[in-house]
């Protein structure tokens, strides 16, 4: 089994961090002013719709009410932070002129079976590449509230370099985003349509990372990970977004596409950090061709 290292507050360049992430490592950073302010915007968006102490909102609302109000908070948050994520990216040493950002979003993992599928993030073991993410993308995860002694995610390092038989070939990113609505209650059909493992997943050994509010966990989108069941009476809220370097797109950097065969790509929604211009179509197509080439080679073996 590959060894996964978790580097805490590592003072390395963005180039070296990305290279390390592409080899399966994880990075964790303590809160800093830029991330603390970013999380404060997320908390304010939640408080405007869910009321004071939103972590306890599931105790006073029905599932339908909670989902509708969370959807409104998520929509308001996206409108608030259109330019804010760029300052965070720069704070972590990324070149704003060569770094593209996916739209930051809110996620909620409710407790004790309340809205058991969660809101804004798949709970079952998966790779984000199954959802049409480029293998060169980097995940940024920021908790909005302290999680006490618990963690929200578990990484499953056994599968870093081990393919998983999955249903991503049936997943169409464009159709999914057109039909989906962030924060709505999912139907059984919606959940089945999400790409997932066909074979059983060994959840142990696993890597859990505790991170305070305003801290950041970096991981490759090629990591297989799952959400840890929330056994508390309060909701875990977090911010998620992805970045990708123009250098990595041009040079074909990133982990190999082990097992993802979705239709479409999430890259078309990315914008340049420095000026918010849309990612060039030729870079999107170059990345798609790379993924398709690796998939064709894999299926020919």
C-alpha positions as CSV (number, residue, x, y, z in Angstrom):
1,X,0.0,0.0,0.0
2,X,1.4,3.4,-0.9
3,X,2.4,5.6,2.1
4,X,0.4,8.9,2.2
5,X,2.3,11.8,3.9
6,X,0.3,14.7,5.4
7,X,2.4,17.8,5.4
8,X,1.3,20.4,8.0
9,X,2.0,24.1,7.2
10,X,4.7,23.1,4.7
11,X,6.5,26.1,3.4
12,X,6.9,25.0,-0.2
13,X,6.3,26.5,-3.6
14,X,3.1,25.9,-5.4
15,X,5.0,23.9,-8.1
16,X,6.4,21.5,-5.5
17,X,3.1,21.2,-3.6
18,X,1.3,20.3,-6.8
19,X,3.9,17.8,-7.7
20,X,3.7,16.2,-4.3
21,X,-0.1,16.2,-4.4
22,X,0.1,14.4,-7.8
23,X,2.1,11.6,-6.1
24,X,-0.6,11.1,-3.5
25,X,0.5,13.3,-0.6
26,X,-1.9,15.6,1.4
27,X,-1.2,19.1,2.7
28,X,-2.8,20.7,5.7
29,X,-2.5,24.4,6.6
30,X,-3.5,26.3,9.8
31,X,-6.0,29.2,9.6
32,X,-4.6,32.5,8.3
33,X,-6.3,35.9,7.8
34,X,-7.3,35.3,4.2
35,X,-9.0,31.9,4.9
36,X,-10.5,33.1,8.2
37,X,-12.2,36.0,6.3
38,X,-13.3,33.6,3.6
39,X,-15.0,31.3,6.1
40,X,-16.6,34.2,7.8
41,X,-18.4,35.0,4.5
42,X,-19.6,31.4,4.4
43,X,-20.9,31.6,8.0
44,X,-22.7,34.9,7.3
45,X,-24.4,33.4,4.2
46,X,-25.6,30.5,6.3
47,X,-26.8,32.7,9.2
48,X,-28.8,34.9,6.8
49,X,-31.0,31.9,5.8
50,X,-30.6,29.3,8.5
51,X,-30.5,31.7,11.5
52,X,-28.0,32.1,14.3
53,X,-25.9,29.1,15.1
54,X,-26.6,27.3,11.8
55,X,-24.8,24.2,13.0
56,X,-27.9,23.5,15.1
57,X,-30.5,24.4,12.4
58,X,-31.3,20.8,11.7
59,X,-32.8,20.6,15.2
60,X,-35.4,23.3,14.4
61,X,-36.2,22.7,10.7
62,X,-37.7,20.0,8.6
63,X,-35.5,18.3,5.9
64,X,-37.3,20.2,3.2
65,X,-37.0,23.5,4.9
66,X,-33.3,22.9,5.7
67,X,-32.5,22.0,2.1
68,X,-34.3,25.0,0.7
69,X,-32.7,27.4,3.0
70,X,-29.3,25.9,2.5
71,X,-29.7,26.1,-1.3
72,X,-30.4,29.9,-0.8
73,X,-27.3,30.3,1.4
74,X,-25.2,28.5,-1.2
75,X,-26.5,30.7,-4.0
76,X,-25.9,33.8,-2.0
77,X,-22.4,32.7,-1.1
78,X,-21.4,32.1,-4.7
79,X,-22.5,35.7,-5.5
80,X,-20.5,37.1,-2.6
81,X,-17.1,35.3,-3.3
82,X,-16.8,35.7,-7.0
83,X,-13.4,37.5,-6.6
84,X,-12.5,36.6,-3.1
85,X,-11.1,33.1,-3.8
86,X,-8.4,34.7,-6.0
87,X,-6.8,36.4,-3.0
88,X,-6.6,33.0,-1.1
89,X,-5.0,31.4,-4.1
90,X,-2.4,34.1,-4.2
91,X,-1.8,33.8,-0.5
92,X,-0.8,30.1,-0.9
93,X,1.8,31.0,-3.6
94,X,-0.2,30.2,-6.7
95,X,0.5,32.4,-9.7
96,X,-2.9,34.2,-10.3
97,X,-2.1,34.7,-14.0
98,X,-1.6,30.9,-14.5
99,X,-4.1,29.4,-12.0
100,X,-7.7,28.7,-12.8
101,X,-10.4,28.4,-10.1
102,X,-13.7,26.5,-10.0
103,X,-16.6,28.3,-8.3
104,X,-16.4,27.9,-4.5
105,X,-19.4,26.1,-3.0
106,X,-20.9,25.3,0.4
107,X,-21.4,21.8,1.6
108,X,-23.3,20.4,4.5
109,X,-23.0,17.0,6.2
110,X,-25.9,16.8,8.5
111,X,-25.9,14.6,11.6
112,X,-27.8,11.5,12.9
113,X,-29.4,10.6,9.6
114,X,-31.0,14.0,8.9
115,X,-30.9,14.4,5.1
116,X,-28.8,11.3,5.0
117,X,-27.2,11.9,1.6
118,X,-25.7,15.3,2.6
119,X,-25.9,18.5,0.6
120,X,-23.4,19.7,-2.0
121,X,-21.0,16.7,-1.9
122,X,-21.2,13.0,-2.5
123,X,-20.9,11.0,0.7
124,X,-20.0,7.6,-0.7
125,X,-16.4,6.5,-1.6
126,X,-15.5,8.1,-4.9
127,X,-12.9,10.0,-6.8
128,X,-13.8,13.4,-8.2
129,X,-12.4,12.3,-11.5
130,X,-15.5,10.1,-11.8
131,X,-17.5,13.3,-11.8
132,X,-15.5,14.6,-14.9
133,X,-12.8,16.5,-13.0
134,X,-9.4,16.8,-14.7
135,X,-6.8,14.6,-13.0
136,X,-4.7,17.8,-12.7
137,X,-7.2,19.6,-10.5
138,X,-6.5,20.3,-6.8
139,X,-9.2,20.2,-4.1
140,X,-9.3,22.9,-1.5
141,X,-11.5,22.1,1.6
142,X,-12.1,24.6,4.4
143,X,-14.3,23.8,7.4
144,X,-16.5,26.7,8.5
145,X,-16.7,25.6,12.2
146,X,-14.4,23.6,14.4
147,X,-15.1,19.9,14.3
148,X,-14.0,19.2,17.9
149,X,-11.9,16.0,17.9
150,X,-13.6,14.6,14.7
151,X,-12.9,14.8,11.0
152,X,-15.2,15.1,8.1
153,X,-13.4,13.1,5.4
154,X,-11.5,9.8,5.1
155,X,-9.0,9.2,2.4
156,X,-8.4,5.6,1.3
157,X,-4.8,5.4,0.3
158,X,-5.0,1.7,-0.7
159,X,-6.6,2.9,-3.9
160,X,-4.3,5.8,-4.8
161,X,-2.7,3.6,-7.5
162,X,-5.3,0.8,-7.7
163,X,-8.2,1.1,-10.2
164,X,-11.7,0.7,-8.9
165,X,-14.5,-0.8,-11.0
166,X,-17.1,2.0,-11.1
167,X,-20.1,3.4,-13.0
168,X,-18.5,6.7,-14.2
169,X,-19.0,5.6,-17.8
170,X,-22.7,6.3,-17.3
171,X,-22.1,9.8,-16.0
172,X,-22.7,12.8,-18.1
173,X,-21.4,16.0,-16.5
174,X,-23.4,18.4,-18.6
175,X,-26.7,16.5,-18.1
176,X,-26.0,16.2,-14.4
177,X,-25.4,19.9,-13.9
178,X,-28.4,20.9,-16.0
179,X,-30.7,18.7,-14.1
180,X,-29.2,19.2,-10.6
181,X,-29.9,21.9,-8.2
182,X,-27.5,22.5,-5.3
183,X,-29.1,21.9,-2.0
184,X,-32.3,20.2,-3.2
185,X,-33.5,16.9,-1.7
186,X,-32.2,14.2,-3.9
187,X,-34.4,11.4,-5.1
188,X,-33.3,7.8,-5.2
189,X,-32.8,8.1,-8.9
190,X,-30.5,11.1,-8.4
191,X,-28.4,9.1,-6.0
192,X,-28.2,6.1,-8.2
193,X,-27.1,8.3,-11.1
194,X,-24.0,9.5,-9.3
195,X,-20.9,7.5,-10.2
196,X,-19.9,5.0,-7.6
197,X,-17.9,1.9,-7.0
198,X,-19.4,-1.3,-8.4
199,X,-17.1,-3.5,-6.4
200,X,-16.9,-3.4,-2.5
201,X,-14.5,-0.8,-1.2
202,X,-12.1,-1.6,1.7
203,X,-12.5,1.5,3.9
204,X,-9.6,0.6,6.1
205,X,-6.8,1.6,6.3
206,X,-7.9,5.2,6.0
207,X,-6.4,8.7,6.6
208,X,-8.5,11.2,8.6
209,X,-7.4,14.7,9.0
210,X,-8.6,17.0,11.8
211,X,-8.7,20.6,10.6
212,X,-9.9,23.7,12.5
213,X,-12.3,26.3,11.1
214,X,-10.4,28.4,8.5
215,X,-7.8,25.7,8.0
216,X,-7.2,24.2,4.5
217,X,-6.8,20.6,3.4
218,X,-5.3,20.1,-0.1
219,X,-5.7,16.9,-2.0
220,X,-5.6,15.6,-5.5
221,X,-9.0,15.0,-7.1
222,X,-7.6,11.5,-8.0
223,X,-7.7,10.6,-4.3
224,X,-10.4,8.1,-3.3
225,X,-12.2,9.5,-0.3
226,X,-15.5,9.3,1.5
227,X,-17.4,11.3,4.1
228,X,-17.2,10.2,7.7
229,X,-20.7,9.6,9.1
230,X,-21.7,12.6,11.3
231,X,-22.9,11.0,14.5
232,X,-23.4,14.4,16.3
233,X,-26.6,16.5,16.5
234,X,-25.1,19.4,14.6
235,X,-24.2,19.9,10.9
236,X,-20.7,20.1,9.5
237,X,-20.4,23.0,7.0
238,X,-17.5,23.6,4.7
239,X,-16.3,25.4,1.6
240,X,-15.0,23.5,-1.4
241,X,-13.3,24.7,-4.6
242,X,-10.8,23.4,-7.1
243,X,-7.8,24.9,-8.8
244,X,-5.8,23.9,-11.8
245,X,-2.5,25.3,-13.2
246,X,-2.1,26.3,-16.8
247,X,1.4,24.8,-16.6
248,X,-0.1,21.4,-15.7
249,X,-2.6,21.6,-18.5
250,X,0.0,22.5,-21.1
251,X,2.5,19.9,-19.9
252,X,0.0,17.1,-19.2
253,X,1.0,16.9,-15.5
254,X,-1.0,15.1,-12.9
255,X,-1.7,11.6,-11.8
256,X,-2.8,9.0,-14.5
257,X,-6.5,8.5,-15.1
258,X,-6.8,5.1,-13.5
259,X,-10.5,4.4,-13.8
260,X,-12.6,7.4,-14.8
261,X,-14.7,7.3,-18.0
262,X,-17.3,10.1,-17.6
263,X,-18.7,12.3,-20.4
264,X,-17.9,16.0,-20.4
265,X,-15.6,18.0,-18.2
266,X,-15.9,20.4,-15.2
267,X,-13.1,22.5,-16.6
268,X,-15.3,24.7,-18.8
269,X,-16.6,26.5,-15.6
270,X,-13.1,27.5,-14.4
271,X,-11.9,31.1,-14.6
272,X,-8.4,32.7,-14.4
273,X,-7.6,33.9,-10.9
274,X,-6.1,37.2,-12.0
275,X,-8.9,38.6,-14.2
276,X,-11.8,36.1,-14.1
277,X,-11.5,35.3,-17.8
278,X,-12.9,31.9,-18.8
279,X,-10.4,29.1,-19.2
280,X,-9.3,28.9,-22.9
281,X,-11.2,26.2,-24.9
282,X,-8.0,24.8,-26.3
283,X,-6.8,23.9,-22.8
284,X,-10.1,22.2,-22.0
285,X,-9.9,20.2,-25.2
286,X,-6.3,19.3,-24.6
287,X,-7.1,17.9,-21.2
288,X,-10.1,16.0,-22.6
289,X,-8.0,14.4,-25.3
290,X,-5.4,13.4,-22.7
291,X,-8.1,11.8,-20.5
292,X,-9.7,10.0,-23.5
293,X,-6.3,8.8,-24.7
294,X,-5.5,7.3,-21.2
295,X,-8.9,5.7,-21.1
296,X,-8.5,4.1,-24.5
297,X,-5.1,2.7,-23.6
298,X,-6.5,1.3,-20.4
299,X,-9.4,-0.4,-22.1
300,X,-7.1,-1.8,-24.8
301,X,-5.1,-3.8,-22.3
